[in-house]
Amino acid sequence: MLYHLLFPFADQFGAFNLFRYQTFRSGGAMVTGLLISFAMGPRVIAWLKSKQAEGQPIRLDGPEGHLVRKKGTPTMGGFLILLALIVSTLLWADLANGYVWVTLFVTVGFGAIGFFDDYKKLTRRSSRGLSSRGKLVAQVAISAVAGVAIVLLTHDPSIRTALAVPFFKNVLIELGWTFFIPLAVLVITGASNAVNLTDGLDGLAIVPSMIAAGCFALIAYLSGNLKFADYLQIHHVTGAGELAVFCAALIGSGLGFLWYNAPPAMVFMGDTGSLSIGGAIGTISVITKHELVLAIVGGLFVLETVSVIVQVASFKLTGKRVFRMAPLHHHFEKKGWQEPTIVIRFWIIASVLALAGLSTLKLR
């Protein structure tokens, strides 16, 4: 919005020329998201507490001590992240960019799914919300619409429905509409649910999400810049650079939320936040043609998801469990690790994997 309002007057006021630069607007979006989260945090938390007398329902079969330590903590804190993210993006992004609207569509859509899931849990006083099938159908529908929109918005026909392979500069696997849309659905829905599975301890999901957002802010900026894309020999995606503003807004909003979500958490993000954040990052990876790199950058989310898949498969096939409890972070809790130890060590793992993912930009 500010870009459209102020940049046209750059000839009269030289300072307004700054709004042409995505880097400047990304910085503005980050600061704005942070300030909104800081300012609105106490009000949002107080409002959530007034509506949730007993707080988020805690799993009865969860790690020992959760019922005592986390009882009464309100959920749906993802609403704070979404509020700051959406407002700052609308203020600082170029709203004529279709990719921005597709990403916002997925973010709001998945946030709505998460909201109804959290609401069901609260009204039923149970850790079970919407049915898994109902959530999945809604996620697939939103992801499919986003996938179609991404194909239609991509200018270069050579990459429109293709899958880029990291480490190889000229390798493109042409999938066509028939296979690219299902791939987009898999990536967006998978990323959303992976972040959701990781969100089980105070601060555990939000920091790796911000790390991934920072990586994709850089990837989006480089992919959207013809000179940088050519130098790094990555595929140029016209208009993708504007998503750096969205990612920066997500980082700022996440930092503000972390202030209240740090152990011991004053509020949980809930499915409202985790589903929307994961969906947004997945969407950006599809737009920038870095779907496979997401599996490296978001490797922590992949590990958490795989731990659940392995646990369920092992129990159904053999009647035995591989982990003491899944997802993986609960396994370490069962082993006696303290919650802050698990959280910080998982942050370190997420940082290392993010650096490994970024290395694919140069290793060609």
MARMARTI-502068 format. One record per residue (C-alpha): residue number from 1; residue in three letters; y, z negated, x. Coordinates in pm, 1 decimal. Layout:
N
R:marba:zado:Y:Z:X
R:NUM:Ala:Y:Z:X
...
This chain:
364
R:marba:zado:Y:Z:X
R:1:Met:0.0:0.0:0.0
R:2:Leu:244.7:-93.8:276.1
R:3:Tyr:156.4:229.0:456.2
R:4:His:260.5:435.2:153.0
R:5:Leu:568.6:224.5:80.6
R:6:Leu:715.3:187.7:429.8
R:7:Phe:594.2:469.8:654.7
R:8:Pro:791.8:740.9:463.0
R:9:Phe:1110.1:560.0:576.7
R:10:Ala:1013.6:568.4:945.7
R:11:Asp:1293.5:819.6:1017.4
R:12:Gln:1555.2:572.4:889.2
R:13:Phe:1390.7:256.3:1026.4
R:14:Gly:1205.3:314.0:1352.1
R:15:Ala:999.6:-5.6:1317.4
R:16:Phe:824.9:141.6:1012.2
R:17:Asn:665.3:399.5:1241.7
R:18:Leu:420.0:125.9:1339.5
R:19:Phe:247.9:169.5:1003.9
R:20:Arg:110.0:505.5:1111.3
R:21:Tyr:-118.5:331.9:1360.7
R:22:Gln:-454.4:203.7:1241.5
R:23:Thr:-459.3:-54.2:1520.3
R:24:Phe:-132.8:-210.8:1398.5
R:25:Arg:-247.1:-213.6:1036.8
R:26:Ser:-584.6:-359.1:1140.0
R:27:Gly:-406.3:-647.3:1308.3
R:28:Gly:-190.8:-697.0:1000.5
R:29:Ala:-498.2:-693.2:774.7
R:30:Met:-676.6:-951.1:990.3
R:31:Val:-381.3:-1190.7:992.2
R:32:Thr:-324.3:-1141.8:619.6
R:33:Gly:-690.8:-1211.6:538.2
R:34:Leu:-683.4:-1523.3:754.6
R:35:Leu:-363.6:-1657.4:595.8
R:36:Ile:-484.0:-1593.1:240.8
R:37:Ser:-812.5:-1772.2:314.0
R:38:Phe:-628.2:-2067.5:468.1
R:39:Ala:-374.1:-2089.6:187.5
R:40:Met:-611.1:-2039.0:-104.6
R:41:Gly:-910.5:-2225.7:38.6
R:42:Pro:-825.6:-2577.1:-88.8
R:43:Arg:-730.1:-2443.3:-433.3
R:44:Val:-1043.6:-2230.5:-467.3
R:45:Ile:-1269.8:-2513.7:-348.3
R:46:Ala:-1104.5:-2761.7:-586.9
R:47:Trp:-1146.7:-2515.9:-875.5
R:48:Leu:-1513.0:-2454.7:-787.9
R:49:Lys:-1576.6:-2829.0:-770.6
R:50:Ser:-1418.7:-2878.2:-1112.6
R:51:Lys:-1656.4:-2618.6:-1259.1
R:52:Gln:-1965.5:-2728.9:-1061.7
R:53:Ala:-2010.4:-3100.7:-1107.7
R:54:Glu:-2340.4:-3111.7:-918.5
R:55:Gly:-2270.3:-2826.4:-677.5
R:56:Gln:-2519.7:-2563.2:-568.2
R:57:Pro:-2881.0:-2632.0:-668.1
R:58:Ile:-3081.7:-2711.1:-353.8
R:59:Arg:-3439.7:-2590.3:-303.9
R:60:Leu:-3682.4:-2875.2:-367.2
R:61:Asp:-3927.4:-2729.3:-114.0
R:62:Gly:-3660.0:-2687.8:152.8
R:63:Pro:-3624.0:-2869.7:484.7
R:64:Glu:-3606.7:-3246.9:476.5
R:65:Gly:-3256.0:-3383.1:440.3
R:66:His:-3103.4:-3081.1:265.5
R:67:Leu:-3103.7:-3254.6:-71.8
R:68:Val:-2912.0:-3547.4:73.5
R:69:Arg:-2673.3:-3364.8:307.4
R:70:Lys:-2587.3:-3066.9:89.4
R:71:Lys:-2601.5:-3211.7:-260.2
R:72:Gly:-2276.5:-3166.6:-451.3
R:73:Thr:-2139.3:-2888.9:-227.4
R:74:Pro:-1997.6:-2610.1:-446.8
R:75:Thr:-2113.5:-2251.4:-412.1
R:76:Met:-1948.8:-1914.7:-491.7
R:77:Gly:-1719.6:-1957.3:-190.6
R:78:Gly:-1766.4:-1585.4:-137.3
R:79:Phe:-1498.5:-1548.0:-403.8
R:80:Leu:-1247.9:-1674.1:-145.0
R:81:Ile:-1365.8:-1415.0:106.7
R:82:Leu:-1349.5:-1134.9:-150.6
R:83:Leu:-1002.3:-1238.4:-266.8
R:84:Ala:-860.7:-1235.3:86.6
R:85:Leu:-1053.1:-921.1:185.6
R:86:Ile:-953.8:-711.5:-114.2
R:87:Val:-586.8:-812.3:-112.9
R:88:Ser:-542.2:-757.7:261.8
R:89:Thr:-725.2:-422.9:249.0
R:90:Leu:-512.1:-300.3:-40.4
R:91:Leu:-197.9:-409.1:142.9
R:92:Trp:-269.0:-253.1:481.1
R:93:Ala:-513.6:37.5:435.5
R:94:Asp:-429.8:399.6:359.9
R:95:Leu:-525.7:406.7:-8.6
R:96:Ala:-552.8:785.6:-5.5
R:97:Asn:-866.1:747.9:208.4
R:98:Gly:-1180.3:790.1:-0.3
R:99:Tyr:-1401.3:592.7:238.5
R:100:Val:-1190.0:282.0:180.0
R:101:Trp:-1248.6:305.0:-194.4
R:102:Val:-1623.4:363.0:-155.4
R:103:Thr:-1651.3:54.2:64.5
R:104:Leu:-1444.3:-151.9:-178.6
R:105:Phe:-1660.6:-25.0:-466.0
R:106:Val:-1978.1:-148.9:-296.9
R:107:Thr:-1813.9:-476.3:-192.5
R:108:Val:-1691.0:-558.3:-542.7
R:109:Gly:-2009.7:-430.7:-708.6
R:110:Phe:-2241.9:-635.9:-490.4
R:111:Gly:-2004.1:-930.8:-520.9
R:112:Ala:-2038.3:-908.9:-900.1
R:113:Ile:-2418.7:-909.0:-871.2
R:114:Gly:-2398.8:-1213.8:-646.2
R:115:Phe:-2157.9:-1386.4:-885.3
R:116:Phe:-2394.6:-1350.2:-1180.5
R:117:Asp:-2683.8:-1466.8:-962.5
R:118:Asp:-2491.4:-1778.1:-856.0
R:119:Tyr:-2381.7:-1838.0:-1214.8
R:120:Lys:-2741.5:-1825.3:-1337.5
R:121:Lys:-2845.7:-2077.3:-1072.8
R:122:Leu:-2568.6:-2313.7:-1174.3
R:123:Thr:-2628.0:-2291.9:-1549.0
R:124:Arg:-3005.2:-2330.3:-1509.7
R:125:Arg:-2966.7:-2599.3:-1239.6
R:126:Ser:-3226.3:-2411.8:-1040.0
R:127:Ser:-3241.3:-2230.5:-706.2
R:128:Arg:-3365.5:-1925.4:-901.7
R:129:Gly:-3095.7:-1696.6:-1038.7
R:130:Leu:-3124.2:-1338.5:-1157.1
R:131:Ser:-3468.0:-1182.2:-1142.0
R:132:Ser:-3546.3:-1005.5:-815.9
R:133:Arg:-3613.0:-684.0:-1006.9
R:134:Gly:-3282.3:-702.6:-1194.5
R:135:Lys:-3083.5:-761.2:-875.5
R:136:Leu:-3262.3:-481.0:-693.9
R:137:Val:-3207.0:-228.4:-973.6
R:138:Ala:-2833.7:-307.2:-979.7
R:139:Gln:-2808.0:-285.8:-600.2
R:140:Val:-2993.1:45.1:-588.7
R:141:Ala:-2768.8:193.3:-859.9
R:142:Ile:-2448.1:94.9:-679.0
R:143:Ser:-2584.5:209.8:-341.9
R:144:Ala:-2691.5:547.2:-484.4
R:145:Val:-2344.7:611.1:-627.0
R:146:Ala:-2193.2:515.5:-291.1
R:147:Gly:-2436.7:743.4:-107.0
R:148:Val:-2342.5:1041.5:-322.3
R:149:Ala:-1971.5:968.2:-275.2
R:150:Ile:-2013.7:945.0:103.8
R:151:Val:-2183.5:1285.6:117.2
R:152:Leu:-1909.5:1443.2:-94.2
R:153:Leu:-1633.4:1287.4:119.3
R:154:Thr:-1780.3:1392.2:455.8
R:155:His:-1587.3:1695.6:580.8
R:156:Asp:-1826.0:1816.3:849.6
R:157:Pro:-2125.5:1988.3:682.6
R:158:Ser:-2335.6:1951.0:998.3
R:159:Ile:-2344.7:1570.6:963.9
R:160:Arg:-2304.4:1537.2:586.7
R:161:Thr:-2669.1:1457.1:510.5
R:162:Ala:-2795.5:1401.2:864.8
R:163:Leu:-2920.9:1095.3:1049.5
R:164:Ala:-2779.3:1044.0:1399.5
R:165:Val:-3010.0:898.8:1663.7
R:166:Pro:-2852.2:655.8:1914.2
R:167:Phe:-2882.7:723.5:2288.7
R:168:Phe:-2910.4:1100.2:2222.9
R:169:Lys:-2579.2:1284.4:2194.5
R:170:Asn:-2701.1:1597.4:2018.0
R:171:Val:-2992.5:1467.5:1812.1
R:172:Leu:-2933.9:1496.4:1438.5
R:173:Ile:-3215.5:1474.4:1187.6
R:174:Glu:-3121.3:1678.2:882.4
R:175:Leu:-3243.8:1491.8:575.5
R:176:Gly:-3079.3:1683.9:293.6
R:177:Trp:-2979.1:1524.8:-34.5
R:178:Thr:-3341.8:1445.5:-116.7
R:179:Phe:-3386.8:1200.3:168.8
R:180:Phe:-3032.6:1104.9:270.9
R:181:Ile:-2947.0:929.9:-56.7
R:182:Pro:-3262.5:712.9:-44.4
R:183:Leu:-3177.6:633.4:319.5
R:184:Ala:-2826.2:526.8:218.7
R:185:Val:-2971.1:310.8:-59.3
R:186:Leu:-3217.6:151.9:183.5
R:187:Val:-2950.7:76.1:444.8
R:188:Ile:-2689.2:-62.4:204.3
R:189:Thr:-2930.7:-263.6:-9.4
R:190:Gly:-3129.6:-378.0:294.4
R:191:Ala:-2818.5:-497.3:479.3
R:192:Ser:-2700.2:-683.1:170.5
R:193:Asn:-3026.0:-870.7:123.0
R:194:Ala:-3064.5:-935.7:496.0
R:195:Val:-2730.3:-1118.4:510.0
R:196:Asn:-2829.1:-1302.6:192.8
R:197:Leu:-3152.3:-1427.5:352.3
R:198:Thr:-2961.6:-1543.3:661.4
R:199:Asp:-2717.5:-1750.6:455.9
R:200:Gly:-2912.7:-2075.6:459.2
R:201:Leu:-2722.7:-2308.0:693.2
R:202:Asp:-2356.2:-2403.2:727.5
R:203:Gly:-2172.7:-2122.4:907.8
R:204:Leu:-2491.6:-1934.1:992.8
R:205:Ala:-2422.9:-1607.1:808.3
R:206:Ile:-2046.0:-1573.1:829.5
R:207:Val:-2010.1:-1562.7:1210.4
R:208:Pro:-2277.2:-1291.9:1270.3
R:209:Ser:-2117.0:-1101.9:979.9
R:210:Met:-1779.6:-1115.2:1154.5
R:211:Ile:-1940.4:-1008.1:1481.4
R:212:Ala:-2099.4:-708.8:1307.2
R:213:Ala:-1768.5:-630.1:1135.5
R:214:Gly:-1592.2:-636.2:1472.7
R:215:Cys:-1847.4:-393.5:1616.8
R:216:Phe:-1810.3:-156.2:1325.2
R:217:Ala:-1432.0:-181.3:1336.2
R:218:Leu:-1456.8:-35.3:1686.4
R:219:Ile:-1723.9:218.0:1588.1
R:220:Ala:-1522.4:333.1:1286.2
R:221:Tyr:-1203.3:367.7:1490.9
R:222:Leu:-1377.4:566.5:1765.8
R:223:Ser:-1572.8:784.6:1522.8
R:224:Gly:-1256.4:865.1:1331.0
R:225:Asn:-1063.2:964.4:1643.4
R:226:Leu:-1148.8:1316.7:1759.6
R:227:Lys:-1058.8:1256.1:2126.0
R:228:Phe:-1251.2:929.7:2159.6
R:229:Ala:-1549.1:1069.1:1969.3
R:230:Asp:-1558.3:1371.9:2196.7
R:231:Tyr:-1528.7:1159.9:2510.3
R:232:Leu:-1808.9:924.1:2402.5
R:233:Gln:-2010.6:1214.6:2262.6
R:234:Ile:-2055.5:1048.8:1925.4
R:235:His:-2020.5:1232.3:1596.6
R:236:His:-1665.3:1262.4:1469.0
R:237:Val:-1623.7:1151.8:1107.1
R:238:Thr:-1281.9:1253.0:975.8
R:239:Gly:-1112.5:959.7:803.4
R:240:Ala:-1362.2:694.7:915.3
R:241:Gly:-1102.6:527.7:1138.8
R:242:Glu:-934.9:375.7:835.0
R:243:Leu:-1239.0:151.8:787.8
R:244:Ala:-1126.4:-39.2:1097.3
R:245:Val:-857.2:-187.7:871.9
R:246:Phe:-1121.9:-300.1:622.1
R:247:Cys:-1337.5:-451.9:897.2
R:248:Ala:-1038.6:-635.4:1042.9
R:249:Ala:-956.8:-773.1:698.0
R:250:Leu:-1317.4:-892.5:671.0
R:251:Ile:-1294.1:-1067.9:1007.4
R:252:Gly:-971.8:-1245.1:911.7
R:253:Ser:-1105.6:-1345.5:571.0
R:254:Gly:-1427.1:-1467.8:731.4
R:255:Leu:-1242.2:-1675.6:989.3
R:256:Gly:-1044.0:-1846.4:714.0
R:257:Phe:-1363.7:-1911.9:517.7
R:258:Leu:-1537.0:-2051.7:828.2
R:259:Trp:-1268.3:-2322.1:845.5
R:260:Tyr:-1415.5:-2464.0:522.9
R:261:Asn:-1777.1:-2354.7:580.4
R:262:Ala:-1818.9:-2507.8:927.0
R:263:Pro:-2071.3:-2795.7:940.3
R:264:Pro:-2062.5:-3000.0:727.2
R:265:Ala:-1963.0:-2728.3:480.4
R:266:Met:-1706.2:-2797.2:210.5
R:267:Val:-1822.6:-2484.7:26.6
R:268:Phe:-2110.1:-2235.2:43.3
R:269:Met:-2046.1:-1860.4:22.3
R:270:Gly:-2339.3:-1810.9:-214.0
R:271:Asp:-2475.8:-1473.1:-314.4
R:272:Thr:-2121.6:-1380.7:-419.8
R:273:Gly:-2027.9:-1358.1:-53.5
R:274:Ser:-2350.3:-1272.5:127.6
R:275:Leu:-2451.1:-977.4:-91.3
R:276:Ser:-2102.9:-824.1:-82.3
R:277:Ile:-2052.2:-866.1:293.3
R:278:Gly:-2392.2:-719.1:377.3
R:279:Gly:-2337.7:-429.9:138.8
R:280:Ala:-1997.3:-353.4:290.7
R:281:Ile:-2129.7:-348.0:648.4
R:282:Gly:-2423.7:-131.7:542.6
R:283:Thr:-2188.3:114.0:371.9
R:284:Ile:-1969.9:145.1:681.5
R:285:Ser:-2275.7:214.7:896.8
R:286:Val:-2372.8:501.4:664.6
R:287:Ile:-2020.6:646.1:664.5
R:288:Thr:-1989.5:634.2:1044.7
R:289:Lys:-2341.1:777.0:1097.5
R:290:His:-2454.0:462.5:1280.5
R:291:Glu:-2726.7:347.6:1043.3
R:292:Leu:-2977.7:291.8:1323.1
R:293:Val:-2720.6:110.4:1537.7
R:294:Leu:-2675.6:-136.3:1250.3
R:295:Ala:-3034.5:-249.1:1306.6
R:296:Ile:-2932.6:-348.3:1661.5
R:297:Val:-2586.0:-489.9:1591.4
R:298:Gly:-2722.2:-680.4:1291.8
R:299:Gly:-3045.1:-763.8:1471.0
R:300:Leu:-3024.8:-1130.1:1370.5
R:301:Phe:-3029.3:-1029.5:1004.1
R:302:Val:-3327.6:-805.1:1077.4
R:303:Leu:-3515.1:-1093.2:1243.1
R:304:Glu:-3452.5:-1319.3:945.2
R:305:Thr:-3572.5:-1051.4:703.1
R:306:Val:-3881.6:-968.7:907.0
R:307:Ser:-3973.5:-1338.7:919.9
R:308:Val:-3980.7:-1347.2:538.8
R:309:Ile:-4183.5:-1025.2:515.1
R:310:Val:-4436.4:-1149.1:773.1
R:311:Gln:-4464.4:-1488.2:603.7
R:312:Val:-4527.8:-1342.5:259.1
R:313:Ala:-4768.4:-1076.1:384.0
R:314:Ser:-4966.7:-1324.9:594.0
R:315:Phe:-4998.5:-1574.7:309.9
R:316:Lys:-5109.8:-1311.0:59.9
R:317:Leu:-5360.7:-1150.5:296.7
R:318:Thr:-5501.4:-1454.8:477.2
R:319:Gly:-5376.0:-1758.6:289.3
R:320:Lys:-5209.1:-1879.3:610.0
R:321:Arg:-4843.6:-1905.1:707.5
R:322:Val:-4709.8:-1773.5:1037.7
R:323:Phe:-4395.4:-1987.3:1025.2
R:324:Arg:-4356.0:-2342.6:906.2
R:325:Met:-4102.3:-2206.3:661.4
R:326:Ala:-3917.3:-1878.1:613.1
R:327:Pro:-3653.1:-1747.1:670.7
R:328:Leu:-3666.8:-1808.6:1044.9
R:329:His:-3385.2:-2066.1:1063.5
R:330:His:-3583.6:-2300.5:836.3
R:331:His:-3882.7:-2270.2:1070.4
R:332:Phe:-3676.6:-2424.7:1349.8
R:333:Glu:-3548.8:-2694.3:1115.8
R:334:Lys:-3909.6:-2784.2:1037.0
R:335:Lys:-3972.5:-2803.9:1412.9
R:336:Gly:-3702.3:-3069.5:1440.7
R:337:Trp:-3405.0:-2869.2:1564.7
R:338:Gln:-3069.7:-2998.1:1442.3
R:339:Glu:-2872.7:-2769.7:1212.8
R:340:Pro:-2571.6:-2719.1:1447.2
R:341:Thr:-2812.6:-2632.7:1732.6
R:342:Ile:-2982.0:-2362.2:1525.4
R:343:Val:-2652.5:-2220.5:1402.7
R:344:Ile:-2486.6:-2197.1:1745.7
R:345:Arg:-2796.7:-2052.4:1912.5
R:346:Phe:-2826.6:-1790.8:1638.5
R:347:Trp:-2458.7:-1704.9:1693.1
R:348:Ile:-2538.1:-1647.3:2061.2
R:349:Ile:-2830.9:-1420.6:1969.9
R:350:Ala:-2607.2:-1226.2:1728.9
R:351:Ser:-2346.6:-1178.5:2004.0
R:352:Val:-2602.5:-1048.2:2253.7
R:353:Leu:-2749.3:-805.6:2000.0
R:354:Ala:-2400.2:-685.0:1906.7
R:355:Leu:-2325.5:-605.8:2271.4
R:356:Ala:-2655.9:-419.9:2293.0
R:357:Gly:-2559.2:-219.4:1983.9
R:358:Leu:-2218.7:-130.8:2127.0
R:359:Ser:-2381.9:-11.0:2448.5
R:360:Thr:-2527.6:281.4:2251.9
R:361:Leu:-2175.9:427.3:2231.5
R:362:Lys:-2181.3:505.9:2603.3
R:363:Leu:-2550.8:536.4:2684.4
R:364:Arg:-2597.6:898.4:2583.5
